[in-house]
Amino acid sequence: LFDPIHSVTYYCNRGTSGIDGSTSTAAGVSVVSANKLNVLITGDVSFLYDSNALWSEYIKSNFRIVVINNNGGGIFRIINGPEKSNQLETYFEAKHNYSAEKICDAFNVEYHALRDVDNFDAGMRDFYFESVNGRPKLIEIFTPHLKNDKVLKGFFEELRS
Ligand SMILES: Cc1ncc(C[n+]2csc(CCOP(=O)(O)OP(=O)(O)O)c2C)c(N)n1
């Protein structure tokens, strides 16, 4: 979806086990590349599934997590099929009220939230500063649940044109 930045090394989990261990993978990579900034970009469901990845004294301030919280697995409004099901919200999207902020409290991770576009640039800049206590940082970006798929589909159209 985006041109790669050549100075950045990209890693990803994919396949049927994709979301279960993605935070653990990123945490592990950050431990073995301690002199580099490691940024995990993830969804709310993926983050919550694997939150126990934060149970580690080895992860430090070079580990940063960006959670894009659209309140569920937004992918199921984008791929064909589930959007026609009356089980969409409960069983495909797995809409929830769990809190990334409370998980950060539990694991001593510095938490930030972004709720509107106006604060985006300043919020992201702060997020990339050194953390106060040497611990990892997480920024949660809230996006509108029901607009999310329309924005992404619009972006696909732009790429095609
Ligand atoms: C272990 C595992 N279980 C289920 C899936 C199927 N799956 C793919 S994406 C997804 C939801 C991801 O939701 P979220 O992380 O919030 O990202 P979004 O779709 O909103 O971008 C699920 C359940 C998977 N890939 N891996």
The ligand as a Gaussian input file, in Angstrom:
#p B3LYP/6-31G(d) Opt

LIG

1 1
 C       -4.089000     -16.711000      14.975000
 C       -5.027000     -16.040000      14.054000
 N       -6.341000     -16.061000      14.320000
 C       -7.212000     -15.492000      13.466000
 C       -6.745000     -14.906000      12.308000
 C       -7.733000     -14.301000      11.329000
 N       -7.639000     -12.864000      11.343000
 C       -7.000000     -12.198000      10.350000
 S       -7.050000     -10.552000      10.555000
 C       -7.997000     -10.683000      11.958000
 C       -8.483000      -9.462000      12.692000
 C       -7.417000      -8.431000      12.907000
 O       -7.987000      -7.334000      13.568000
 P       -7.122000      -6.071000      13.947000
 O       -5.825000      -6.502000      14.485000
 O       -7.940000      -5.194000      14.826000
 O       -6.808000      -5.385000      12.537000
 P       -7.806000      -4.736000      11.453000
 O       -8.420000      -5.868000      10.692000
 O       -8.830000      -3.902000      12.158000
 O       -6.875000      -3.916000      10.592000
 C       -8.225000     -12.035000      12.262000
 C       -9.006000     -12.500000      13.432000
 C       -5.350000     -14.904000      12.068000
 N       -4.819000     -14.352000      10.989000
 N       -4.516000     -15.466000      12.955000

